Amino acid sequence: MLSFPDVAAGRIGGGRPIRRYTVLLAAVLAAALAWTGPVNTLLWDALNRALPSAPDARVVVVGIDDATLRDYGRIGSWPRELYRQALDTLEQAGAAAIGIDVLLGDPARNDAGLAAVFSRPNVVLATAPGESSVLRPDWRSPTGVSALNLSRDGIVRWFQTAYPVPDAPDGLAPSFARQLAVAAGRSVPLDLTPRILRYSAPDPQRLPVIPFRDVVNGTIRYGDVQNRVVVLGLSASGVSGPTVRDVSGQVLSGVQLQARAVSSLLSPPFASLPRWTITLVGVLAAVAAVLAGGLWGFWIALLALALSVPYWLLNTLLPGVTLSLCAVLGTGLVMLERWWTLRNTGVRDPLTGFGNRLAFTRAVEGRWQGRQSRPLGLLLVDLSGFRKVNATYGHAAGDELLRELAGRIMAHKRRGDLIFRWGPDEFAVLLYNTSPPELADLTRRVQLSLDAMTYRDLPLRASVGGASTGPEIHTPTDLIEAASRSRYRIKYQREQWRE
């Protein structure tokens, strides 16, 4: 059903400014989207690949590679003395911190002779997720959970400085990477907030992994590990295990990814904008797209994406995708507003905001079937003297007069009634669920209200006729003709009375 006076006429003489409500709706929807918006994973993956950080020279990987396994056998069967020899070599070379990303939790193989080696403050031992942080009472080196955040697609994008462990203090156990960064002198808080794992392109001028057997044999250059953080772990390609990839799609060993996590903690951390800031910017983007109109929202969306690049270089995570969606949302509402306007242009009178004859036809057709239980009434109003006002004072004066007439009719409108501009100086009121006595009373009140109308020195006369559905009314045309006869009869009687 069309009811323009109800939804479109906020004031007589013009339609309700729909743009105001479009802006309000854009602000509300954008706030909800920005507040609950998804993590911009794909955007940050792309920025991580396109703007990689330089390989961190402060972090060195010592890998238990295929050659090491051929020399010493399966990693669980070789003597623990090899770890002592490797740690002594790294200590002599001046390593700042050493992390052993090999699980040593088998109590049957805890060698008491290694207590002195595994009690050094700059040595960090790895524990499995959920495993107790105390590997052996006489091993006093700090421990950390060897874990990274693996996505469903097998890509490691995030890591944390702590992971939940029920028996740990405060329910949090520090991560292996965090403990190494602390041993290297960096202050890193414990929390469950996911942090981006920085991607670094391989450096062709630098050996990416130092073989473990070379460290055990002491055949390494001390300058490669001096004052550096050393991460020691399994890097052999022939060892079965889950496929783990970085954001570039490259398959990497866990120790290499742990080294990247340590590098990420040693580098300036990424800052996340407060949620209220993101929400405010998202609202501004959506509102700006609505106010600008057209396709400007797409340019605002592109700008939000482009701004993600300098923010990334400044170590700040700008959720450009979320902000872009807010701008596109604003543009979508502009398109919806235009569709609504075009849809209603052919059935709305621009001067009064009421429906025109086409809108009246649709309204009558929509309500006609229910006339038996809810009788329909129709008032027809015309104004004599309108053309003279136009000829004497101009069309602006005529428009002013019509707005006043529409306002007086609007004052008597009941809930469910619909008002239409029937002709240049005529109006129709479709009455909902109206009995004959109610029709007569409403006709009388509208007529009295319009009798008081004047315009400057020109006489005006309004005529109001009404009719309602009944046994003699079979079609909408019959209803219109009955109301017209009533109006002309009243008009004739008033003219006779004036004579």
C-alpha positions as CSV (number, residue, x, y, z in Angstrom):
1,M,0.0,0.0,0.0
2,L,1.1,3.5,-0.8
3,S,0.7,6.1,2.0
4,F,2.8,9.0,1.2
5,P,1.4,11.3,3.8
6,D,2.4,8.8,6.4
7,V,6.0,8.1,5.3
8,A,7.0,10.9,3.0
9,A,5.4,14.1,4.1
10,G,7.3,15.4,7.2
11,R,6.0,18.9,6.5
12,I,3.4,20.4,4.2
13,G,4.8,21.8,1.0
14,G,7.6,19.3,0.6
15,G,8.7,15.7,1.2
16,R,10.5,14.7,4.3
17,P,14.2,15.0,3.8
18,I,15.0,11.4,3.2
19,R,18.8,12.1,3.1
20,R,18.6,12.9,6.9
21,Y,17.4,9.3,7.6
22,T,19.9,7.8,5.1
23,V,22.7,9.5,7.0
24,L,21.4,8.3,10.3
25,L,21.0,4.7,9.0
26,A,24.5,4.8,7.5
27,A,25.9,5.9,10.8
28,V,24.2,3.2,12.8
29,L,25.0,0.4,10.3
30,A,28.6,1.5,10.0
31,A,29.1,1.7,13.7
32,A,27.8,-1.9,14.1
33,L,30.0,-3.1,11.2
34,A,33.1,-1.3,12.5
35,W,32.6,-2.4,16.1
36,T,32.0,-6.1,15.3
37,G,34.0,-6.1,12.0
38,P,36.1,-9.0,11.1
39,V,39.9,-9.1,11.4
40,N,41.4,-7.8,8.1
41,T,43.4,-11.0,7.6
42,L,43.8,-10.9,3.8
43,L,44.8,-7.3,3.9
44,W,47.5,-7.8,6.4
45,D,48.7,-10.9,4.7
46,A,49.1,-8.8,1.5
47,L,50.9,-6.0,3.3
48,N,53.1,-8.5,5.1
49,R,54.1,-10.0,1.8
50,A,54.4,-6.7,-0.1
51,L,56.3,-4.9,2.6
52,P,58.4,-7.5,4.3
53,S,60.8,-6.6,7.1
54,A,64.5,-7.0,6.6
55,P,65.9,-10.3,7.9
56,D,66.7,-9.6,11.6
57,A,70.4,-10.1,12.1
58,R,69.9,-10.4,15.8
59,V,68.2,-13.8,15.5
60,V,70.1,-16.9,14.2
61,V,68.7,-20.3,13.6
62,V,70.6,-23.5,14.4
63,G,68.9,-26.3,12.7
64,I,68.9,-30.0,13.4
65,D,69.1,-30.8,9.7
66,D,69.1,-34.0,7.6
67,A,72.9,-34.3,7.8
68,T,72.8,-34.0,11.6
69,L,70.3,-36.8,11.9
70,R,72.4,-39.0,9.6
71,D,75.4,-38.4,11.9
72,Y,73.7,-38.7,15.3
73,G,70.6,-40.8,14.5
74,R,67.0,-40.2,15.6
75,I,66.7,-37.1,17.7
76,G,65.2,-38.9,20.6
77,S,68.0,-41.5,20.8
78,W,71.1,-39.4,20.7
79,P,73.0,-38.6,23.9
80,R,72.0,-35.4,25.7
81,E,75.7,-34.5,26.0
82,L,75.4,-33.1,22.4
83,Y,73.2,-30.3,23.8
84,R,75.9,-29.4,26.4
85,Q,78.6,-29.3,23.7
86,A,76.4,-27.1,21.5
87,L,75.5,-24.8,24.3
88,D,79.1,-24.5,25.4
89,T,80.2,-23.5,21.9
90,L,77.4,-20.9,21.6
91,E,78.3,-19.5,25.1
92,Q,82.0,-19.2,24.0
93,A,80.9,-17.5,20.8
94,G,79.1,-14.9,22.9
95,A,75.4,-15.7,22.1
96,A,73.1,-13.3,24.0
97,A,70.3,-15.9,24.5
98,I,69.8,-19.5,23.4
99,G,66.5,-21.2,22.9
100,I,66.2,-24.9,22.6
101,D,63.0,-25.6,20.6
102,V,63.2,-29.4,21.2
103,L,60.9,-31.0,23.7
104,L,63.0,-32.5,26.5
105,G,60.1,-33.6,28.7
106,D,60.9,-37.4,28.7
107,P,61.7,-38.1,32.4
108,A,63.5,-41.3,31.5
109,R,66.1,-39.3,29.7
110,N,66.5,-36.3,32.0
111,D,70.3,-36.3,32.5
112,A,71.2,-34.9,35.8
113,G,74.6,-33.9,34.4
114,L,72.9,-31.3,32.3
115,A,71.5,-29.4,35.3
116,A,74.3,-26.8,35.2
117,V,73.7,-26.2,31.4
118,F,69.9,-26.1,31.7
119,S,70.0,-23.7,34.6
120,R,71.6,-20.8,32.8
121,P,69.3,-17.6,32.7
122,N,70.0,-17.0,29.1
123,V,68.9,-20.5,28.0
124,V,65.2,-21.1,27.3
125,L,63.7,-24.5,27.1
126,A,60.6,-25.4,25.1
127,T,57.6,-27.1,26.6
128,A,54.6,-28.6,24.8
129,P,51.2,-26.9,25.0
130,G,49.5,-28.1,28.2
131,E,52.8,-29.5,29.6
132,S,54.0,-28.4,33.0
133,S,56.5,-25.6,32.9
134,V,58.8,-27.5,35.3
135,L,60.7,-30.1,33.3
136,R,63.0,-31.1,36.1
137,P,63.4,-29.5,39.6
138,D,67.2,-29.1,39.1
139,W,66.7,-27.4,35.6
140,R,66.2,-23.7,36.4
141,S,66.4,-22.2,33.0
142,P,63.2,-20.4,32.0
143,T,60.7,-22.4,29.9
144,G,58.2,-21.3,27.3
145,V,55.3,-23.0,25.4
146,S,56.5,-23.9,21.9
147,A,53.3,-22.9,20.1
148,L,52.2,-20.6,17.2
149,N,48.7,-19.8,16.0
150,L,48.0,-22.1,13.1
151,S,45.1,-21.1,10.9
152,R,42.7,-23.6,9.2
153,D,44.5,-23.1,5.9
154,G,47.8,-24.2,7.4
155,I,49.3,-20.7,7.5
156,V,50.9,-19.2,10.6
157,R,49.9,-15.6,10.7
158,W,49.8,-14.9,14.4
159,F,51.5,-15.8,17.7
160,Q,51.0,-14.9,21.3
161,T,53.2,-14.0,24.2
162,A,51.2,-16.4,26.5
163,Y,49.0,-19.4,26.2
164,P,46.4,-20.7,28.7
165,V,47.7,-23.4,30.9
166,P,45.4,-24.4,33.9
167,D,48.2,-25.0,36.4
168,A,50.2,-21.9,35.5
169,P,50.1,-18.7,37.6
170,D,47.1,-16.6,36.5
171,G,46.3,-19.5,34.1
172,L,48.9,-18.2,31.6
173,A,52.2,-19.7,30.5
174,P,54.7,-17.6,28.6
175,S,55.4,-18.5,25.0
176,F,58.8,-19.8,23.9
177,A,59.4,-16.7,21.7
178,R,58.5,-14.3,24.5
179,Q,60.9,-16.0,26.9
180,L,63.7,-15.7,24.4
181,A,63.0,-12.0,23.8
182,V,63.0,-11.4,27.6
183,A,66.3,-13.3,27.9
184,A,67.7,-11.0,25.2
185,G,66.7,-8.0,27.3
186,R,63.3,-7.0,25.8
187,S,60.4,-6.3,28.1
188,V,57.4,-8.2,26.7
189,P,54.1,-8.4,28.6
190,L,52.2,-11.6,29.0
191,D,48.8,-11.6,27.2
192,L,46.6,-13.6,24.9
193,T,46.4,-10.9,22.2
194,P,47.4,-12.4,18.8
195,R,50.4,-10.6,17.3
196,I,51.3,-10.5,13.6
197,L,54.2,-12.8,12.7
198,R,56.4,-10.5,10.6
199,Y,57.4,-11.9,7.2
200,S,61.0,-11.4,6.1
201,A,62.3,-12.2,2.7
202,P,65.3,-14.5,2.6
203,D,68.7,-12.8,2.6
204,P,70.8,-14.4,-0.2
205,Q,73.9,-13.0,1.4
206,R,73.4,-14.8,4.7
207,L,73.2,-18.5,5.6
208,P,69.6,-19.0,6.8
209,V,70.3,-22.0,9.1
210,I,73.5,-23.0,10.8
211,P,73.8,-26.9,11.0
212,F,73.6,-28.2,14.5
213,R,76.5,-30.6,14.0
214,D,78.8,-27.7,13.1
215,V,77.9,-26.1,16.4
216,V,78.6,-29.3,18.3
217,N,81.9,-29.7,16.5
218,G,82.8,-26.0,17.1
219,T,83.3,-25.3,13.4
220,I,81.3,-22.2,13.2
221,R,82.3,-18.5,12.9
222,Y,81.8,-16.9,16.3
223,G,80.9,-13.7,14.6
224,D,77.7,-15.4,13.2
225,V,76.3,-15.8,16.7
226,Q,78.0,-13.2,18.9
227,N,75.5,-11.0,20.7
228,R,72.7,-12.7,18.9
229,V,69.6,-14.7,19.9
230,V,70.0,-18.3,18.8
231,V,67.0,-20.5,18.2
232,L,67.9,-24.2,18.1
233,G,65.4,-26.7,16.7
234,L,64.5,-29.4,14.1
235,S,64.8,-28.2,10.5
236,A,65.2,-31.6,8.7
237,S,63.1,-31.9,5.6
238,G,62.6,-35.7,5.9
239,V,60.9,-35.5,9.3
240,S,57.1,-36.1,9.0
241,G,54.8,-33.6,10.5
242,P,52.1,-31.1,9.7
243,T,52.7,-28.8,6.8
244,V,53.2,-25.3,8.1
245,R,53.4,-22.3,5.8
246,D,54.0,-18.6,6.2
247,V,51.9,-15.8,4.5
248,S,54.0,-16.2,1.3
249,G,53.0,-19.9,1.0
250,Q,56.5,-21.1,1.7
251,V,56.8,-24.3,3.8
252,L,58.9,-23.7,6.8
253,S,60.1,-25.6,9.9
254,G,58.7,-24.7,13.3
255,V,62.1,-23.4,14.4
256,Q,62.3,-20.9,11.6
257,L,58.8,-19.6,12.4
258,Q,59.8,-19.4,16.1
259,A,62.8,-17.3,15.0
260,R,60.4,-15.0,13.2
261,A,58.3,-14.7,16.3
262,V,61.3,-13.7,18.3
263,S,62.3,-11.2,15.6
264,S,58.7,-9.8,15.7
265,L,59.1,-9.2,19.4
266,L,62.5,-7.6,19.1
267,S,61.2,-5.2,16.5
268,P,58.8,-2.3,17.3
269,P,55.4,-3.8,18.0
270,F,52.4,-3.3,15.8
271,A,49.8,-1.0,17.5
272,S,46.1,-1.6,17.0
273,L,43.8,1.3,16.9
274,P,41.2,1.4,19.7
275,R,37.9,0.0,18.8
276,W,36.1,3.3,19.4
277,T,38.5,5.0,17.0
278,I,37.8,2.4,14.3
279,T,34.1,2.8,14.9
280,L,34.2,6.6,14.7
281,V,36.3,6.5,11.5
282,G,33.9,3.9,10.0
283,V,30.9,6.1,10.7
284,L,32.6,9.1,9.2
285,A,33.5,7.1,6.1
286,A,29.9,5.9,5.7
287,V,28.4,9.4,6.3
288,A,30.9,11.0,4.0
289,A,29.9,8.5,1.2
290,V,26.2,9.4,1.7
291,L,26.7,13.1,1.8
292,A,29.0,13.0,-1.2
293,G,26.6,10.9,-3.2
294,G,27.2,9.3,-6.5
295,L,30.1,6.9,-6.6
296,W,32.3,8.9,-4.2
297,G,32.0,6.1,-1.6
298,F,34.1,3.8,-3.7
299,W,36.9,6.5,-3.8
300,I,36.6,6.7,0.0
301,A,36.9,3.0,0.1
302,L,40.0,3.0,-2.0
303,L,41.5,5.7,0.1
304,A,40.9,3.6,3.3
305,L,42.7,0.7,1.7
306,A,45.6,3.0,0.5
307,L,46.0,4.5,4.0
308,S,46.7,1.0,5.3
309,V,50.1,1.1,3.6
310,P,51.6,4.1,5.4
311,Y,50.0,3.0,8.7
312,W,51.7,-0.4,8.3
313,L,55.0,1.3,7.7
314,L,54.4,3.1,11.0
315,N,53.7,-0.2,12.7
316,T,50.0,0.5,13.1
317,L,47.3,-1.8,12.0
318,L,44.6,0.1,10.1
319,P,41.6,-2.1,9.3
320,G,41.3,-0.7,5.8
321,V,38.9,-3.5,4.6
322,T,36.5,-2.7,7.4
323,L,36.6,1.0,6.8
324,S,36.2,0.4,3.0
325,L,33.1,-1.7,3.7
326,C,31.7,1.2,5.7
327,A,32.2,3.5,2.8
328,V,30.7,1.0,0.4
329,L,27.8,0.6,2.8
330,G,27.2,4.4,2.6
331,T,27.2,4.2,-1.2
332,G,24.8,1.3,-1.2
333,L,22.4,3.4,0.9
334,V,22.7,6.2,-1.6
335,M,21.8,3.8,-4.4
336,L,18.9,2.5,-2.3
337,E,17.8,6.1,-1.7
338,R,17.9,6.8,-5.4
339,W,15.9,3.7,-6.2
340,W,13.3,4.7,-3.6
341,T,13.1,8.2,-5.1
342,L,12.7,6.9,-8.6
343,R,10.2,4.4,-7.5
344,N,8.0,7.1,-5.9
345,T,8.6,9.9,-8.3
346,G,5.7,8.9,-10.6
347,V,3.2,8.7,-7.7
348,R,4.0,11.7,-5.5
349,D,3.1,15.3,-5.7
350,P,6.3,17.3,-5.2
351,L,4.6,20.3,-3.8
352,T,2.6,18.8,-1.0
353,G,4.3,15.4,-0.6
354,F,0.9,13.7,-1.0
355,G,0.2,10.9,-3.5
356,N,-1.2,11.7,-6.9
357,R,-4.0,10.1,-8.9
358,L,-1.9,7.0,-9.7
359,A,-1.2,6.6,-6.0
360,F,-4.9,7.0,-5.3
361,T,-5.8,4.3,-7.8
362,R,-3.3,1.8,-6.2
363,A,-4.5,2.6,-2.7
364,V,-8.2,2.1,-3.6
365,E,-7.3,-1.2,-5.4
366,G,-5.4,-2.4,-2.4
367,R,-8.2,-1.6,0.1
368,W,-11.2,-2.4,-2.0
369,Q,-11.4,-6.1,-1.1
370,G,-11.8,-5.4,2.6
371,R,-14.6,-2.9,2.3
372,Q,-17.2,-5.3,3.7
373,S,-15.6,-5.5,7.1
374,R,-13.9,-2.0,7.0
375,P,-16.0,0.4,5.0
376,L,-14.2,2.9,2.9
377,G,-15.0,6.6,2.7
378,L,-13.9,9.3,0.3
379,L,-13.8,13.0,0.6
380,L,-13.3,15.2,-2.4
381,V,-12.2,18.8,-1.8
382,D,-11.9,21.6,-4.4
383,L,-11.0,25.2,-4.0
384,S,-12.7,28.0,-6.0
385,G,-10.6,31.0,-6.5
386,F,-7.2,29.3,-6.9
387,R,-6.8,30.2,-10.5
388,K,-7.4,33.8,-9.8
389,V,-4.8,33.8,-7.1
390,N,-2.3,32.4,-9.6
391,A,-3.2,35.0,-12.2
392,T,-3.1,37.9,-9.8
393,Y,-0.2,37.1,-7.5
394,G,1.8,34.5,-9.4
395,H,2.4,30.8,-9.1
396,A,4.4,31.2,-5.9
397,A,1.3,32.6,-4.2
398,G,-0.7,29.7,-5.6
399,D,1.7,27.2,-4.2
400,E,1.5,28.9,-0.8
401,L,-2.3,28.7,-0.9
402,L,-2.2,25.0,-1.8
403,R,0.2,24.3,1.1
404,E,-2.2,26.0,3.5
405,L,-5.1,24.1,2.1
406,A,-3.2,20.8,2.4
407,G,-2.2,21.7,6.0
408,R,-5.8,22.3,7.0
409,I,-6.9,18.9,5.5
410,M,-4.0,17.2,7.1
411,A,-5.1,18.5,10.5
412,H,-8.2,16.3,10.3
413,K,-6.5,13.2,9.0
414,R,-7.0,10.1,11.2
415,R,-4.8,7.1,11.5
416,G,-5.1,5.0,8.4
417,D,-6.5,7.7,6.2
418,L,-4.6,8.7,3.0
419,I,-4.5,12.1,1.4
420,F,-3.9,12.7,-2.4
421,R,-3.7,15.7,-4.6
422,W,-6.5,14.9,-7.0
423,G,-6.0,17.9,-9.4
424,P,-4.5,21.4,-9.6
425,D,-6.9,22.7,-6.9
426,E,-8.5,19.4,-5.7
427,F,-7.6,16.9,-3.0
428,A,-9.0,13.5,-2.2
429,V,-9.0,11.8,1.3
430,L,-9.4,8.0,1.3
431,L,-11.0,7.2,4.7
432,Y,-10.3,3.9,6.4
433,N,-13.0,2.0,8.2
434,T,-15.5,4.9,8.2
435,S,-19.3,4.6,8.9
436,P,-21.8,7.0,7.4
437,P,-22.2,9.0,10.6
438,E,-18.4,9.3,10.9
439,L,-18.2,10.4,7.3
440,A,-20.8,13.1,7.8
441,D,-19.1,14.4,10.9
442,L,-15.7,14.5,9.2
443,T,-17.1,16.2,6.1
444,R,-18.7,18.9,8.3
445,R,-15.5,19.6,10.3
446,V,-13.3,19.8,7.2
447,Q,-15.8,22.1,5.5
448,L,-15.8,24.4,8.6
449,S,-12.0,24.5,8.6
450,L,-11.8,25.4,5.0
451,D,-14.5,28.1,5.2
452,A,-12.2,30.3,7.2
453,M,-9.6,30.4,4.3
454,T,-8.8,33.7,2.6
455,Y,-5.9,35.0,0.6
456,R,-5.3,38.7,0.8
457,D,-8.2,40.5,-0.9
458,L,-9.4,37.6,-3.0
459,P,-12.4,35.5,-2.1
460,L,-12.0,31.7,-1.7
461,R,-14.6,29.0,-1.5
462,A,-13.9,25.4,-0.7
463,S,-16.4,22.6,-1.3
464,V,-16.2,19.2,0.4
465,G,-18.2,16.2,-0.7
466,G,-18.1,12.7,0.7
467,A,-19.4,9.2,0.1
468,S,-18.8,5.7,1.6
469,T,-19.1,2.2,0.4
470,G,-22.5,0.5,0.7
471,P,-24.9,-1.8,-1.2
472,E,-25.2,0.7,-4.1
473,I,-21.4,1.1,-4.5
474,H,-20.1,-1.7,-6.6
475,T,-16.8,-0.3,-8.0
476,P,-14.2,2.3,-7.0
477,T,-15.6,4.4,-9.9
478,D,-19.1,4.3,-8.2
479,L,-17.5,5.6,-5.0
480,I,-15.7,8.5,-6.8
481,E,-18.9,9.5,-8.7
482,A,-20.9,9.5,-5.5
483,A,-18.4,11.7,-3.7
484,S,-18.3,14.0,-6.8
485,R,-22.1,14.3,-6.8
486,S,-22.0,15.1,-3.1
487,R,-19.3,17.8,-3.7
488,Y,-21.2,19.4,-6.6
489,R,-24.4,19.4,-4.7
490,I,-22.9,21.1,-1.7
491,K,-21.1,23.6,-4.0
492,Y,-24.4,24.4,-5.8
493,Q,-26.2,24.8,-2.5
494,R,-23.6,27.2,-1.2
495,E,-23.6,29.2,-4.4
496,Q,-27.4,29.4,-4.2
497,W,-27.2,30.5,-0.6
498,R,-24.7,33.2,-1.4
499,E,-27.0,34.5,-4.2
